[in-house]
Amino acid sequence: MNLGEKTLVRNLAKRYMDIATDGIQAVRRDLWRKHNSFEFSRPLVYVRAFAWLEMPESRTECTDPLCKAMETFFKKELFRSNFGDDCIIEPWYTLPAIHKCSGWGVELKCHFAGKLETLESFKIDYFLKTLEDMDALRAPFHEIDEEQTALLVEKATDLIGDIMPIDVARGPAYWGAYADISTSLGHLRGIENIMMDMYESPEELHRLLKFMSDGVLRTHDQAEAAGDIGSTSSYNQAMPYAKELLDPQPNVNGIKRKQLWNFTAAQEFTLVSPEMHDEFMLHYQMPIMSKFGLVSYGCCEDLTNKIGMLRKIPNLRRIAVSPFADVKKCAERIGRDYVISYRPNPALLAAGYNKENVRQSLRRDFEVLKDTVFDVTLKDIETVEKDTTRISEWVKLTREVIAEFY
């Protein structure tokens, strides 16, 4: 790290903190806190993805790994702060602790269509050629490399510690998508193989799923017992606020999972029936989810015909309604029992972008959602054809349509 890189990062950090400490952030926290607790006034808008790598601002100057990570984070958040959505920009920098255990103890070989940084498609050489190979997997455990983490924290503190708090995320490596079992199972075995296993080798598949579920749960138990889970570990694919839970705060550790959000999904089970999804996935996710205060379920999968199944989750609060779902049926089946995380079709922002098409699509879906509690989450935007204004324009259009209904 040279002086030029340090100066660049510090200047970005100061600009970031000017936005993070603006009064609008407190307003947004209150909006999300009420919204996720069913005090609904209007749909909130959250831009989760915005084709960042197409933006000129995404280019980095730093070469030092930590400086580069900070440069990317601050530039990305500064760029997104102009969208005008309801995203909260928090006044701290979260630094992940270094774990001694992550993954399942085997190498996942990926064959990329291009360079990794371009986010092009890839194919995994699945480690589990047969279910008998599961005996080579490592049972996960939670342990932080304290020495390496301390060195990283010291470096980060030297860089920007006088500008903002450095929040050290000490929670387990098996969190979010790496705790839903489905994501790792898909990487280890492959979706087609999993679907065949349900018919041809159900007992062996159950054994694998029990091993994975127990492993994830063990790391959560160990992290909680060690006092390593912090309030910023709360995660729900939106803004993690609710009246029933703790607000995120930097370096507030020793938190119980009952005070936090859990995010779980099963995208790899999209084409699996509700009955088999329940037997071969939800059954193993349930022990993990049950330890948390509130649960947000679903990512890009179509959950239209699985709402009844999801009602088995006692602490469920948010359900994703993806672009592949039948919005009308989901609205009817969910009602006002859960908060709907409505995800509009991201393809409308890609080739052939037309503002009127966006309006019509939103109006159609808002009409069937109007009697529910929902927010609008824009995600999976891989291209906006390098148009730097398209996302902010979409937010404006969305707010205009919201105003027609509320």
Secondary structure, 3 states (H helix, E strand, C coil): CCHHHHHHHHHHHHHHHHHHCCHHHHHHHHHHHHHCCCCCCCCCEEECCCCHHHCHHHCCCCCCHHHHHHHHHHHHHHHHCCCCCCCCCCCCEEEECCECCCCCCCCCEEEECCCHHHCCCEEEECCCCCHHHHHHCCCCCCCECHHHHHHHHHHHHHHHCCCCCEEEECCCCCCHHHCCCHHHHHHHHCHHHHHHHHHHCHHHHHHHHHHHHHHHHHHHHHHHHCCCCCHHHCCCCCCCCCCCCCCCCCCCCCCCHHHCEEEECCHHHCCCCHHHHHHHHHHHHHHHHCCCCEEEECCCCCCHHHHHHHCCCCCEEEEEECCCCCHHHHHHHHCCCCEEEECCCHHHHCCCCCHHHHHHHHHHHHHHHCCCEEEEEECCCCCCCCCCCHHHHHHHHHHHHHHHHC
